[in-house]
Structures are given as C-alpha cells and as structure tokens.
Amino acid sequence: MKLNPEFITHLTNDEAILVPLGGAQFHGIVRGNATLGAILERLKQDTTEAQIVESMCREYDASEETVAADVHRVVEQLRGIGAIDG
C-alpha cells in the first residue's frame, strides 16, 4: 500500500496535514498529530501495515500493541477517504 498521489502532505514538528488535489474523491483537509505524520511519511513508499508498525516501534518508546492499534486505525481512516492505494 502507498499514499495516493492525489494527496499531498505537510508536516511540522507536531502537526500533520493531508490535502487532496483536484482529482481526489475526498474534499477536505485531514489534520493530525506527529503520529499521523510518521505514518504518512512511511506511506510515501510502498509498504505494509506490519512494516510501518515495526519501523515506528524502533523509533518511538511505545508498546507494539499500542503502535499497531494506532497504525491500524489511521490506515483504515485513510483508506476510507481514498488516500491509500493498494
């Protein structure tokens, strides 16, 4: 899976913004925290949910269970608005 090219991201230290381009089905702006930003960055390359979890567990001091739940929730929400291909 990978971020749909019809969406662009803007990341700061503590906020992530996902914006659809003209061809996207979704019309709105997604705003989130640094966790969303970390997931969006990983979705810029073809990846799997498990790979995202593994990568984030190496970077953040959180349990694998917590990271996996957060990643799954975000991925499902992004799929729901058409922001993920595959």
N, CA, C and O atoms as a Maestro MAE file, in Angstrom:
{
 s_m_m2io_version
 :::
 2.0.0
}

f_m_ct {
 s_m_title
 :::
 protein
 m_atom[344] {
  # First column is atom index #
  i_m_mmod_type
  r_m_x_coord
  r_m_y_coord
  r_m_z_coord
  i_m_residue_number
  s_m_chain_name
  s_m_pdb_residue_name
  s_m_pdb_atom_name
  i_m_atomic_number
  :::
  1 25 0.842 -1.167 0.000 1 A "MET " " N  " 7
  2 3 0.000 0.000 0.000 1 A "MET " " CA " 6
  3 2 0.889 1.233 0.000 1 A "MET " " C  " 6
  4 15 2.041 1.204 0.434 1 A "MET " " O  " 8
  5 25 0.309 2.316 -0.505 2 A "LYS " " N  " 7
  6 3 1.078 3.542 -0.662 2 A "LYS " " CA " 6
  7 2 0.112 4.725 -0.657 2 A "LYS " " C  " 6
  8 15 -1.056 4.579 -1.016 2 A "LYS " " O  " 8
  9 25 0.600 5.886 -0.254 3 A "LEU " " N  " 7
  10 3 -0.210 7.089 -0.270 3 A "LEU " " CA " 6
  11 2 -0.631 7.403 -1.698 3 A "LEU " " C  " 6
  12 15 0.197 7.405 -2.609 3 A "LEU " " O  " 8
  13 25 -1.904 7.667 -1.891 4 A "ASN " " N  " 7
  14 3 -2.443 8.025 -3.193 4 A "ASN " " CA " 6
  15 2 -1.781 9.323 -3.658 4 A "ASN " " C  " 6
  16 15 -1.728 10.286 -2.893 4 A "ASN " " O  " 8
  17 25 -1.275 9.372 -4.895 5 A "PRO " " N  " 7
  18 3 -0.605 10.586 -5.378 5 A "PRO " " CA " 6
  19 2 -1.550 11.786 -5.515 5 A "PRO " " C  " 6
  20 15 -1.092 12.901 -5.762 5 A "PRO " " O  " 8
  21 25 -2.839 11.573 -5.359 6 A "GLU " " N  " 7
  22 3 -3.805 12.679 -5.397 6 A "GLU " " CA " 6
  23 2 -3.866 13.410 -4.063 6 A "GLU " " C  " 6
  24 15 -4.705 14.292 -3.881 6 A "GLU " " O  " 8
  25 25 -2.982 13.053 -3.119 7 A "PHE " " N  " 7
  26 3 -2.933 13.700 -1.807 7 A "PHE " " CA " 6
  27 2 -1.511 14.190 -1.549 7 A "PHE " " C  " 6
  28 15 -0.540 13.518 -1.898 7 A "PHE " " O  " 8
  29 25 -1.402 15.356 -0.941 8 A "ILE " " N  " 7
  30 3 -0.095 15.874 -0.552 8 A "ILE " " CA " 6
  31 2 -0.074 16.059 0.962 8 A "ILE " " C  " 6
  32 15 -1.114 16.228 1.598 8 A "ILE " " O  " 8
  33 25 1.121 16.025 1.519 9 A "THR " " N  " 7
  34 3 1.270 16.154 2.967 9 A "THR " " CA " 6
  35 2 2.086 17.394 3.298 9 A "THR " " C  " 6
  36 15 2.925 17.849 2.521 9 A "THR " " O  " 8
  37 25 1.808 17.914 4.471 10 A "HIS " " N  " 7
  38 3 2.633 18.980 5.045 10 A "HIS " " CA " 6
  39 2 2.868 18.585 6.490 10 A "HIS " " C  " 6
  40 15 1.926 18.378 7.255 10 A "HIS " " O  " 8
  41 25 4.132 18.483 6.851 11 A "LEU " " N  " 7
  42 3 4.476 18.028 8.188 11 A "LEU " " CA " 6
  43 2 5.293 19.083 8.914 11 A "LEU " " C  " 6
  44 15 6.233 19.647 8.354 11 A "LEU " " O  " 8
  45 25 4.932 19.346 10.161 12 A "THR " " N  " 7
  46 3 5.737 20.185 11.041 12 A "THR " " CA " 6
  47 2 6.155 19.303 12.208 12 A "THR " " C  " 6
  48 15 5.936 18.092 12.169 12 A "THR " " O  " 8
  49 25 6.738 19.866 13.219 13 A "ASN " " N  " 7
  50 3 7.192 19.061 14.352 13 A "ASN " " CA " 6
  51 2 6.066 18.357 15.081 13 A "ASN " " C  " 6
  52 15 6.238 17.230 15.545 13 A "ASN " " O  " 8
  53 25 4.911 19.007 15.190 14 A "ASP " " N  " 7
  54 3 3.841 18.406 15.986 14 A "ASP " " CA " 6
  55 2 2.489 18.361 15.282 14 A "ASP " " C  " 6
  56 15 1.472 18.100 15.925 14 A "ASP " " O  " 8
  57 25 2.460 18.611 13.974 15 A "GLU " " N  " 7
  58 3 1.200 18.557 13.253 15 A "GLU " " CA " 6
  59 2 1.428 18.022 11.836 15 A "GLU " " C  " 6
  60 15 2.437 18.308 11.192 15 A "GLU " " O  " 8
  61 25 0.461 17.243 11.385 16 A "ALA " " N  " 7
  62 3 0.488 16.716 10.021 16 A "ALA " " CA " 6
  63 2 -0.795 17.151 9.334 16 A "ALA " " C  " 6
  64 15 -1.871 17.143 9.933 16 A "ALA " " O  " 8
  65 25 -0.667 17.530 8.069 17 A "ILE " " N  " 7
  66 3 -1.824 17.930 7.282 17 A "ILE " " CA " 6
  67 2 -1.799 17.144 5.979 17 A "ILE " " C  " 6
  68 15 -0.765 17.044 5.318 17 A "ILE " " O  " 8
  69 25 -2.942 16.592 5.623 18 A "LEU " " N  " 7
  70 3 -3.102 15.839 4.385 18 A "LEU " " CA " 6
  71 2 -4.165 16.560 3.555 18 A "LEU " " C  " 6
  72 15 -5.286 16.777 4.016 18 A "LEU " " O  " 8
  73 25 -3.798 16.926 2.327 19 A "VAL " " N  " 7
  74 3 -4.682 17.722 1.478 19 A "VAL " " CA " 6
  75 2 -4.882 17.000 0.147 19 A "VAL " " C  " 6
  76 15 -3.908 16.592 -0.485 19 A "VAL " " O  " 8
  77 25 -6.141 16.838 -0.285 20 A "PRO " " N  " 7
  78 3 -6.382 16.212 -1.581 20 A "PRO " " CA " 6
  79 2 -6.171 17.211 -2.715 20 A "PRO " " C  " 6
  80 15 -6.421 18.406 -2.559 20 A "PRO " " O  " 8
  81 25 -5.716 16.713 -3.840 21 A "LEU " " N  " 7
  82 3 -5.614 17.525 -5.043 21 A "LEU " " CA " 6
  83 2 -6.941 17.443 -5.786 21 A "LEU " " C  " 6
  84 15 -7.861 16.768 -5.323 21 A "LEU " " O  " 8
  85 25 -7.057 18.101 -6.904 22 A "GLY " " N  " 7
  86 3 -8.317 18.192 -7.636 22 A "GLY " " CA " 6
  87 2 -8.942 16.876 -8.046 22 A "GLY " " C  " 6
  88 15 -10.168 16.789 -8.124 22 A "GLY " " O  " 8
  89 25 -8.149 15.844 -8.312 23 A "GLY " " N  " 7
  90 3 -8.687 14.582 -8.780 23 A "GLY " " CA " 6
  91 2 -9.154 13.633 -7.690 23 A "GLY " " C  " 6
  92 15 -9.715 12.580 -7.992 23 A "GLY " " O  " 8
  93 25 -8.940 13.978 -6.449 24 A "ALA " " N  " 7
  94 3 -9.313 13.086 -5.340 24 A "ALA " " CA " 6
  95 2 -10.823 13.121 -5.109 24 A "ALA " " C  " 6
  96 15 -11.476 14.136 -5.349 24 A "ALA " " O  " 8
  97 25 -11.360 12.004 -4.644 25 A "GLN " " N  " 7
  98 3 -12.785 11.910 -4.315 25 A "GLN " " CA " 6
  99 2 -13.106 12.680 -3.034 25 A "GLN " " C  " 6
  100 15 -14.195 13.236 -2.895 25 A "GLN " " O  " 8
  101 25 -12.159 12.710 -2.106 26 A "PHE " " N  " 7
  102 3 -12.330 13.371 -0.820 26 A "PHE " " CA " 6
  103 2 -12.104 14.867 -0.973 26 A "PHE " " C  " 6
  104 15 -11.155 15.289 -1.633 26 A "PHE " " O  " 8
  105 25 -12.967 15.664 -0.371 27 A "HIS " " N  " 7
  106 3 -12.831 17.116 -0.428 27 A "HIS " " CA " 6
  107 2 -12.816 17.658 0.997 27 A "HIS " " C  " 6
  108 15 -13.865 17.879 1.602 27 A "HIS " " O  " 8
  109 25 -11.640 17.863 1.510 28 A "GLY " " N  " 7
  110 3 -11.476 18.354 2.866 28 A "GLY " " CA " 6
  111 2 -10.005 18.322 3.227 28 A "GLY " " C  " 6
  112 15 -9.154 18.044 2.382 28 A "GLY " " O  " 8
  113 25 -9.715 18.604 4.462 29 A "ILE " " N  " 7
  114 3 -8.344 18.576 4.963 29 A "ILE " " CA " 6
  115 2 -8.297 17.662 6.179 29 A "ILE " " C  " 6
  116 15 -9.172 17.710 7.043 29 A "ILE " " O  " 8
  117 25 -7.269 16.832 6.233 30 A "VAL " " N  " 7
  118 3 -7.062 15.959 7.389 30 A "VAL " " CA " 6
  119 2 -5.923 16.555 8.194 30 A "VAL " " C  " 6
  120 15 -4.824 16.762 7.679 30 A "VAL " " O  " 8
  121 25 -6.195 16.829 9.464 31 A "ARG " " N  " 7
  122 3 -5.169 17.352 10.367 31 A "ARG " " CA " 6
  123 2 -4.953 16.345 11.485 31 A "ARG " " C  " 6
  124 15 -5.901 15.742 11.989 31 A "ARG " " O  " 8
  125 25 -3.700 16.173 11.862 32 A "GLY " " N  " 7
  126 3 -3.416 15.229 12.926 32 A "GLY " " CA " 6
  127 2 -2.109 15.551 13.624 32 A "GLY " " C  " 6
  128 15 -1.461 16.559 13.343 32 A "GLY " " O  " 8
  129 25 -1.744 14.682 14.527 33 A "ASN " " N  " 7
  130 3 -0.549 14.878 15.338 33 A "ASN " " CA " 6
  131 2 0.685 14.268 14.675 33 A "ASN " " C  " 6
  132 15 0.644 13.845 13.520 33 A "ASN " " O  " 8
  133 25 1.769 14.231 15.422 34 A "ALA " " N  " 7
  134 3 3.031 13.696 14.912 34 A "ALA " " CA " 6
  135 2 2.930 12.223 14.544 34 A "ALA " " C  " 6
  136 15 3.639 11.760 13.651 34 A "ALA " " O  " 8
  137 25 2.055 11.479 15.223 35 A "THR " " N  " 7
  138 3 1.872 10.063 14.886 35 A "THR " " CA " 6
  139 2 1.327 9.929 13.469 35 A "THR " " C  " 6
  140 15 1.807 9.099 12.695 35 A "THR " " O  " 8
  141 25 0.336 10.734 13.127 36 A "LEU " " N  " 7
  142 3 -0.187 10.729 11.756 36 A "LEU " " CA " 6
  143 2 0.936 11.080 10.789 36 A "LEU " " C  " 6
  144 15 1.082 10.442 9.746 36 A "LEU " " O  " 8
  145 25 1.721 12.081 11.127 37 A "GLY " " N  " 7
  146 3 2.830 12.479 10.255 37 A "GLY " " CA " 6
  147 2 3.820 11.356 10.019 37 A "GLY " " C  " 6
  148 15 4.293 11.163 8.899 37 A "GLY " " O  " 8
  149 25 4.135 10.615 11.074 38 A "ALA " " N  " 7
  150 3 5.075 9.496 10.943 38 A "ALA " " CA " 6
  151 2 4.505 8.414 10.030 38 A "ALA " " C  " 6
  152 15 5.228 7.832 9.221 38 A "ALA " " O  " 8
  153 25 3.223 8.152 10.160 39 A "ILE " " N  " 7
  154 3 2.584 7.143 9.314 39 A "ILE " " CA " 6
  155 2 2.544 7.623 7.872 39 A "ILE " " C  " 6
  156 15 2.846 6.852 6.960 39 A "ILE " " O  " 8
  157 25 2.177 8.879 7.647 40 A "LEU " " N  " 7
  158 3 2.127 9.426 6.285 40 A "LEU " " CA " 6
  159 2 3.496 9.370 5.614 40 A "LEU " " C  " 6
  160 15 3.593 9.050 4.429 40 A "LEU " " O  " 8
  161 25 4.545 9.678 6.358 41 A "GLU " " N  " 7
  162 3 5.894 9.616 5.798 41 A "GLU " " CA " 6
  163 2 6.226 8.209 5.329 41 A "GLU " " C  " 6
  164 15 6.823 8.035 4.266 41 A "GLU " " O  " 8
  165 25 5.851 7.218 6.095 42 A "ARG " " N  " 7
  166 3 6.125 5.824 5.737 42 A "ARG " " CA " 6
  167 2 5.269 5.381 4.545 42 A "ARG " " C  " 6
  168 15 5.668 4.499 3.785 42 A "ARG " " O  " 8
  169 25 4.110 5.989 4.389 43 A "LEU " " N  " 7
  170 3 3.235 5.634 3.272 43 A "LEU " " CA " 6
  171 2 3.666 6.268 1.950 43 A "LEU " " C  " 6
  172 15 3.063 5.993 0.913 43 A "LEU " " O  " 8
  173 25 4.675 7.090 1.972 44 A "LYS " " N  " 7
  174 3 5.179 7.678 0.723 44 A "LYS " " CA " 6
  175 2 5.910 6.634 -0.113 44 A "LYS " " C  " 6
  176 15 6.100 6.809 -1.317 44 A "LYS " " O  " 8
  177 25 6.315 5.553 0.532 45 A "GLN " " N  " 7
  178 3 6.917 4.406 -0.141 45 A "GLN " " CA " 6
  179 2 5.959 3.233 -0.027 45 A "GLN " " C  " 6
  180 15 5.176 3.163 0.920 45 A "GLN " " O  " 8
  181 25 6.011 2.313 -0.976 46 A "ASP " " N  " 7
  182 3 5.168 1.126 -0.896 46 A "ASP " " CA " 6
  183 2 5.548 0.354 0.364 46 A "ASP " " C  " 6
  184 15 6.725 0.063 0.581 46 A "ASP " " O  " 8
  185 25 4.570 0.023 1.187 47 A "THR " " N  " 7
  186 3 4.841 -0.604 2.478 47 A "THR " " CA " 6
  187 2 3.646 -1.439 2.918 47 A "THR " " C  " 6
  188 15 2.630 -1.498 2.224 47 A "THR " " O  " 8
  189 25 3.769 -2.069 4.047 48 A "THR " " N  " 7
  190 3 2.664 -2.805 4.645 48 A "THR " " CA " 6
  191 2 2.395 -2.221 6.035 48 A "THR " " C  " 6
  192 15 3.218 -1.494 6.591 48 A "THR " " O  " 8
  193 25 1.257 -2.549 6.564 49 A "GLU " " N  " 7
  194 3 0.920 -2.101 7.909 49 A "GLU " " CA " 6
  195 2 1.942 -2.642 8.914 49 A "GLU " " C  " 6
  196 15 2.371 -1.925 9.818 49 A "GLU " " O  " 8
  197 25 2.325 -3.907 8.752 50 A "ALA " " N  " 7
  198 3 3.303 -4.522 9.656 50 A "ALA " " CA " 6
  199 2 4.658 -3.819 9.586 50 A "ALA " " C  " 6
  200 15 5.315 -3.646 10.613 50 A "ALA " " O  " 8
  201 25 5.076 -3.418 8.403 51 A "GLN " " N  " 7
  202 3 6.348 -2.715 8.258 51 A "GLN " " CA " 6
  203 2 6.296 -1.339 8.927 51 A "GLN " " C  " 6
  204 15 7.277 -0.898 9.526 51 A "GLN " " O  " 8
  205 25 5.166 -0.674 8.823 52 A "ILE " " N  " 7
  206 3 5.008 0.628 9.482 52 A "ILE " " CA " 6
  207 2 5.115 0.449 10.992 52 A "ILE " " C  " 6
  208 15 5.815 1.206 11.664 52 A "ILE " " O  " 8
  209 25 4.421 -0.554 11.522 53 A "VAL " " N  " 7
  210 3 4.452 -0.821 12.962 53 A "VAL " " CA " 6
  211 2 5.880 -1.119 13.408 53 A "VAL " " C  " 6
  212 15 6.349 -0.560 14.400 53 A "VAL " " O  " 8
  213 25 6.563 -1.984 12.693 54 A "GLU " " N  " 7
  214 3 7.933 -2.349 13.047 54 A "GLU " " CA " 6
  215 2 8.850 -1.126 13.059 54 A "GLU " " C  " 6
  216 15 9.638 -0.937 13.986 54 A "GLU " " O  " 8
  217 25 8.740 -0.312 12.037 55 A "SER " " N  " 7
  218 3 9.565 0.885 11.928 55 A "SER " " CA " 6
  219 2 9.277 1.871 13.060 55 A "SER " " C  " 6
  220 15 10.198 2.440 13.645 55 A "SER " " O  " 8
  221 25 8.016 2.064 13.357 56 A "MET " " N  " 7
  222 3 7.649 3.014 14.410 56 A "MET " " CA " 6
  223 2 8.036 2.509 15.793 56 A "MET " " C  " 6
  224 15 8.375 3.309 16.665 56 A "MET " " O  " 8
  225 25 7.993 1.220 16.005 57 A "CYS " " N  " 7
  226 3 8.407 0.653 17.295 57 A "CYS " " CA " 6
  227 2 9.893 0.891 17.544 57 A "CYS " " C  " 6
  228 15 10.308 1.086 18.687 57 A "CYS " " O  " 8
  229 25 10.688 0.877 16.488 58 A "ARG " " N  " 7
  230 3 12.125 1.157 16.628 58 A "ARG " " CA " 6
  231 2 12.372 2.626 16.966 58 A "ARG " " C  " 6
  232 15 13.350 2.959 17.636 58 A "ARG " " O  " 8
  233 25 11.479 3.501 16.499 59 A "GLU " " N  " 7
  234 3 11.677 4.938 16.656 59 A "GLU " " CA " 6
  235 2 11.041 5.519 17.925 59 A "GLU " " C  " 6
  236 15 11.565 6.476 18.496 59 A "GLU " " O  " 8
  237 25 9.930 4.953 18.363 60 A "TYR " " N  " 7
  238 3 9.178 5.524 19.477 60 A "TYR " " CA " 6
  239 2 9.156 4.589 20.678 60 A "TYR " " C  " 6
  240 15 9.217 3.368 20.531 60 A "TYR " " O  " 8
  241 25 9.068 5.165 21.843 61 A "ASP " " N  " 7
  242 3 9.002 4.400 23.086 61 A "ASP " " CA " 6
  243 2 7.538 4.105 23.402 61 A "ASP " " C  " 6
  244 15 6.920 4.774 24.230 61 A "ASP " " O  " 8
  245 25 7.003 3.104 22.736 62 A "ALA " " N  " 7
  246 3 5.607 2.692 22.936 62 A "ALA " " CA " 6
  247 2 5.537 1.189 22.688 62 A "ALA " " C  " 6
  248 15 6.371 0.621 21.983 62 A "ALA " " O  " 8
  249 25 4.541 0.565 23.273 63 A "SER " " N  " 7
  250 3 4.403 -0.882 23.083 63 A "SER " " CA " 6
  251 2 3.974 -1.186 21.655 63 A "SER " " C  " 6
  252 15 3.334 -0.371 20.990 63 A "SER " " O  " 8
  253 25 4.339 -2.365 21.208 64 A "GLU " " N  " 7
  254 3 3.955 -2.777 19.857 64 A "GLU " " CA " 6
  255 2 2.437 -2.823 19.730 64 A "GLU " " C  " 6
  256 15 1.892 -2.492 18.676 64 A "GLU " " O  " 8
  257 25 1.767 -3.221 20.772 65 A "GLU " " N  " 7
  258 3 0.310 -3.299 20.764 65 A "GLU " " CA " 6
  259 2 -0.311 -1.911 20.552 65 A "GLU " " C  " 6
  260 15 -1.247 -1.765 19.767 65 A "GLU " " O  " 8
  261 25 0.199 -0.920 21.234 66 A "THR " " N  " 7
  262 3 -0.306 0.446 21.091 66 A "THR " " CA " 6
  263 2 -0.032 0.989 19.698 66 A "THR " " C  " 6
  264 15 -0.915 1.566 19.063 66 A "THR " " O  " 8
  265 25 1.193 0.802 19.228 67 A "VAL " " N  " 7
  266 3 1.563 1.279 17.893 67 A "VAL " " CA " 6
  267 2 0.706 0.599 16.832 67 A "VAL " " C  " 6
  268 15 0.193 1.265 15.932 67 A "VAL " " O  " 8
  269 25 0.546 -0.704 16.927 68 A "ALA " " N  " 7
  270 3 -0.244 -1.450 15.941 68 A "ALA " " CA " 6
  271 2 -1.685 -0.959 15.905 68 A "ALA " " C  " 6
  272 15 -2.264 -0.820 14.827 68 A "ALA " " O  " 8
  273 25 -2.267 -0.697 17.064 69 A "ALA " " N  " 7
  274 3 -3.649 -0.206 17.114 69 A "ALA " " CA " 6
  275 2 -3.753 1.174 16.478 69 A "ALA " " C  " 6
  276 15 -4.690 1.437 15.723 69 A "ALA " " O  " 8
  277 25 -2.803 2.057 16.772 70 A "ASP " " N  " 7
  278 3 -2.813 3.401 16.187 70 A "ASP " " CA " 6
  279 2 -2.634 3.353 14.673 70 A "ASP " " C  " 6
  280 15 -3.352 4.025 13.932 70 A "ASP " " O  " 8
  281 25 -1.677 2.558 14.226 71 A "VAL " " N  " 7
  282 3 -1.419 2.449 12.786 71 A "VAL " " CA " 6
  283 2 -2.648 1.889 12.085 71 A "VAL " " C  " 6
  284 15 -3.050 2.405 11.042 71 A "VAL " " O  " 8
  285 25 -3.245 0.849 12.634 72 A "HIS " " N  " 7
  286 3 -4.420 0.246 12.007 72 A "HIS " " CA " 6
  287 2 -5.566 1.254 11.901 72 A "HIS " " C  " 6
  288 15 -6.221 1.344 10.863 72 A "HIS " " O  " 8
  289 25 -5.802 2.000 12.958 73 A "ARG " " N  " 7
  290 3 -6.882 2.994 12.970 73 A "ARG " " CA " 6
  291 2 -6.643 4.056 11.891 73 A "ARG " " C  " 6
  292 15 -7.560 4.406 11.147 73 A "ARG " " O  " 8
  293 25 -5.428 4.558 11.809 74 A "VAL " " N  " 7
  294 3 -5.103 5.591 10.824 74 A "VAL " " CA " 6
  295 2 -5.211 5.042 9.399 74 A "VAL " " C  " 6
  296 15 -5.776 5.694 8.521 74 A "VAL " " O  " 8
  297 25 -4.675 3.857 9.177 75 A "VAL " " N  " 7
  298 3 -4.722 3.259 7.835 75 A "VAL " " CA " 6
  299 2 -6.173 3.064 7.390 75 A "VAL " " C  " 6
  300 15 -6.513 3.355 6.243 75 A "VAL " " O  " 8
  301 25 -7.013 2.582 8.274 76 A "GLU " " N  " 7
  302 3 -8.429 2.390 7.924 76 A "GLU " " CA " 6
  303 2 -9.110 3.722 7.614 76 A "GLU " " C  " 6
  304 15 -9.917 3.800 6.687 76 A "GLU " " O  " 8
  305 25 -8.802 4.752 8.364 77 A "GLN " " N  " 7
  306 3 -9.388 6.062 8.099 77 A "GLN " " CA " 6
  307 2 -8.898 6.623 6.770 77 A "GLN " " C  " 6
  308 15 -9.677 7.209 6.018 77 A "GLN " " O  " 8
  309 25 -7.622 6.447 6.481 78 A "LEU " " N  " 7
  310 3 -7.073 6.923 5.206 78 A "LEU " " CA " 6
  311 2 -7.655 6.149 4.029 78 A "LEU " " C  " 6
  312 15 -7.933 6.724 2.976 78 A "LEU " " O  " 8
  313 25 -7.838 4.852 4.210 79 A "ARG " " N  " 7
  314 3 -8.488 4.050 3.161 79 A "ARG " " CA " 6
  315 2 -9.907 4.548 2.932 79 A "ARG " " C  " 6
  316 15 -10.372 4.610 1.794 79 A "ARG " " O  " 8
  317 25 -10.589 4.899 4.005 80 A "GLY " " N  " 7
  318 3 -11.982 5.359 3.921 80 A "GLY " " CA " 6
  319 2 -12.151 6.620 3.091 80 A "GLY " " C  " 6
  320 15 -13.214 6.843 2.512 80 A "GLY " " O  " 8
  321 25 -11.104 7.455 3.028 81 A "ILE " " N  " 7
  322 3 -11.219 8.670 2.228 81 A "ILE " " CA " 6
  323 2 -10.476 8.546 0.890 81 A "ILE " " C  " 6
  324 15 -10.374 9.517 0.141 81 A "ILE " " O  " 8
  325 25 -9.967 7.363 0.601 82 A "GLY " " N  " 7
  326 3 -9.292 7.121 -0.666 82 A "GLY " " CA " 6
  327 2 -7.857 7.629 -0.721 82 A "GLY " " C  " 6
  328 15 -7.315 7.841 -1.806 82 A "GLY " " O  " 8
  329 25 -7.239 7.826 0.440 83 A "ALA " " N  " 7
  330 3 -5.881 8.367 0.471 83 A "ALA " " CA " 6
  331 2 -4.805 7.296 0.342 83 A "ALA " " C  " 6
  332 15 -3.622 7.620 0.242 83 A "ALA " " O  " 8
  333 25 -5.202 6.015 0.343 84 A "ILE " " N  " 7
  334 3 -4.226 4.924 0.209 84 A "ILE " " CA " 6
  335 2 -4.565 4.092 -1.014 84 A "ILE " " C  " 6
  336 15 -5.713 3.701 -1.229 84 A "ILE " " O  " 8
  337 25 -3.534 3.831 -1.812 85 A "ASP " " N  " 7
  338 3 -3.657 2.913 -2.945 85 A "ASP " " CA " 6
  339 2 -3.130 1.558 -2.500 85 A "ASP " " C  " 6
  340 15 -2.099 1.463 -1.834 85 A "ASP " " O  " 8
  341 25 -3.851 0.519 -2.875 86 A "GLY " " N  " 7
  342 3 -3.395 -0.834 -2.571 86 A "GLY " " CA " 6
  343 2 -3.781 -1.371 -1.249 86 A "GLY " " C  " 6
  344 15 -3.434 -2.505 -0.918 86 A "GLY " " O  " 8
  :::
 }
 m_bond[343] {
  # First column is bond index #
  i_m_from
  i_m_to
  i_m_order
  :::
  1 1 2 1
  2 2 3 1
  3 3 4 2
  4 3 5 1
  5 5 6 1
  6 6 7 1
  7 7 8 2
  8 7 9 1
  9 9 10 1
  10 10 11 1
  11 11 12 2
  12 11 13 1
  13 13 14 1
  14 14 15 1
  15 15 16 2
  16 15 17 1
  17 17 18 1
  18 18 19 1
  19 19 20 2
  20 19 21 1
  21 21 22 1
  22 22 23 1
  23 23 24 2
  24 23 25 1
  25 25 26 1
  26 26 27 1
  27 27 28 2
  28 27 29 1
  29 29 30 1
  30 30 31 1
  31 31 32 2
  32 31 33 1
  33 33 34 1
  34 34 35 1
  35 35 36 2
  36 35 37 1
  37 37 38 1
  38 38 39 1
  39 39 40 2
  40 39 41 1
  41 41 42 1
  42 42 43 1
  43 43 44 2
  44 43 45 1
  45 45 46 1
  46 46 47 1
  47 47 48 2
  48 47 49 1
  49 49 50 1
  50 50 51 1
  51 51 52 2
  52 51 53 1
  53 53 54 1
  54 54 55 1
  55 55 56 2
  56 55 57 1
  57 57 58 1
  58 58 59 1
  59 59 60 2
  60 59 61 1
  61 61 62 1
  62 62 63 1
  63 63 64 2
  64 63 65 1
  65 65 66 1
  66 66 67 1
  67 67 68 2
  68 67 69 1
  69 69 70 1
  70 70 71 1
  71 71 72 2
  72 71 73 1
  73 73 74 1
  74 74 75 1
  75 75 76 2
  76 75 77 1
  77 77 78 1
  78 78 79 1
  79 79 80 2
  80 79 81 1
  81 81 82 1
  82 82 83 1
  83 83 84 2
  84 83 85 1
  85 85 86 1
  86 86 87 1
  87 87 88 2
  88 87 89 1
  89 89 90 1
  90 90 91 1
  91 91 92 2
  92 91 93 1
  93 93 94 1
  94 94 95 1
  95 95 96 2
  96 95 97 1
  97 97 98 1
  98 98 99 1
  99 99 100 2
  100 99 101 1
  101 101 102 1
  102 102 103 1
  103 103 104 2
  104 103 105 1
  105 105 106 1
  106 106 107 1
  107 107 108 2
  108 107 109 1
  109 109 110 1
  110 110 111 1
  111 111 112 2
  112 111 113 1
  113 113 114 1
  114 114 115 1
  115 115 116 2
  116 115 117 1
  117 117 118 1
  118 118 119 1
  119 119 120 2
  120 119 121 1
  121 121 122 1
  122 122 123 1
  123 123 124 2
  124 123 125 1
  125 125 126 1
  126 126 127 1
  127 127 128 2
  128 127 129 1
  129 129 130 1
  130 130 131 1
  131 131 132 2
  132 131 133 1
  133 133 134 1
  134 134 135 1
  135 135 136 2
  136 135 137 1
  137 137 138 1
  138 138 139 1
  139 139 140 2
  140 139 141 1
  141 141 142 1
  142 142 143 1
  143 143 144 2
  144 143 145 1
  145 145 146 1
  146 146 147 1
  147 147 148 2
  148 147 149 1
  149 149 150 1
  150 150 151 1
  151 151 152 2
  152 151 153 1
  153 153 154 1
  154 154 155 1
  155 155 156 2
  156 155 157 1
  157 157 158 1
  158 158 159 1
  159 159 160 2
  160 159 161 1
  161 161 162 1
  162 162 163 1
  163 163 164 2
  164 163 165 1
  165 165 166 1
  166 166 167 1
  167 167 168 2
  168 167 169 1
  169 169 170 1
  170 170 171 1
  171 171 172 2
  172 171 173 1
  173 173 174 1
  174 174 175 1
  175 175 176 2
  176 175 177 1
  177 177 178 1
  178 178 179 1
  179 179 180 2
  180 179 181 1
  181 181 182 1
  182 182 183 1
  183 183 184 2
  184 183 185 1
  185 185 186 1
  186 186 187 1
  187 187 188 2
  188 187 189 1
  189 189 190 1
  190 190 191 1
  191 191 192 2
  192 191 193 1
  193 193 194 1
  194 194 195 1
  195 195 196 2
  196 195 197 1
  197 197 198 1
  198 198 199 1
  199 199 200 2
  200 199 201 1
  201 201 202 1
  202 202 203 1
  203 203 204 2
  204 203 205 1
  205 205 206 1
  206 206 207 1
  207 207 208 2
  208 207 209 1
  209 209 210 1
  210 210 211 1
  211 211 212 2
  212 211 213 1
  213 213 214 1
  214 214 215 1
  215 215 216 2
  216 215 217 1
  217 217 218 1
  218 218 219 1
  219 219 220 2
  220 219 221 1
  221 221 222 1
  222 222 223 1
  223 223 224 2
  224 223 225 1
  225 225 226 1
  226 226 227 1
  227 227 228 2
  228 227 229 1
  229 229 230 1
  230 230 231 1
  231 231 232 2
  232 231 233 1
  233 233 234 1
  234 234 235 1
  235 235 236 2
  236 235 237 1
  237 237 238 1
  238 238 239 1
  239 239 240 2
  240 239 241 1
  241 241 242 1
  242 242 243 1
  243 243 244 2
  244 243 245 1
  245 245 246 1
  246 246 247 1
  247 247 248 2
  248 247 249 1
  249 249 250 1
  250 250 251 1
  251 251 252 2
  252 251 253 1
  253 253 254 1
  254 254 255 1
  255 255 256 2
  256 255 257 1
  257 257 258 1
  258 258 259 1
  259 259 260 2
  260 259 261 1
  261 261 262 1
  262 262 263 1
  263 263 264 2
  264 263 265 1
  265 265 266 1
  266 266 267 1
  267 267 268 2
  268 267 269 1
  269 269 270 1
  270 270 271 1
  271 271 272 2
  272 271 273 1
  273 273 274 1
  274 274 275 1
  275 275 276 2
  276 275 277 1
  277 277 278 1
  278 278 279 1
  279 279 280 2
  280 279 281 1
  281 281 282 1
  282 282 283 1
  283 283 284 2
  284 283 285 1
  285 285 286 1
  286 286 287 1
  287 287 288 2
  288 287 289 1
  289 289 290 1
  290 290 291 1
  291 291 292 2
  292 291 293 1
  293 293 294 1
  294 294 295 1
  295 295 296 2
  296 295 297 1
  297 297 298 1
  298 298 299 1
  299 299 300 2
  300 299 301 1
  301 301 302 1
  302 302 303 1
  303 303 304 2
  304 303 305 1
  305 305 306 1
  306 306 307 1
  307 307 308 2
  308 307 309 1
  309 309 310 1
  310 310 311 1
  311 311 312 2
  312 311 313 1
  313 313 314 1
  314 314 315 1
  315 315 316 2
  316 315 317 1
  317 317 318 1
  318 318 319 1
  319 319 320 2
  320 319 321 1
  321 321 322 1
  322 322 323 1
  323 323 324 2
  324 323 325 1
  325 325 326 1
  326 326 327 1
  327 327 328 2
  328 327 329 1
  329 329 330 1
  330 330 331 1
  331 331 332 2
  332 331 333 1
  333 333 334 1
  334 334 335 1
  335 335 336 2
  336 335 337 1
  337 337 338 1
  338 338 339 1
  339 339 340 2
  340 339 341 1
  341 341 342 1
  342 342 343 1
  343 343 344 2
  :::
 }
}
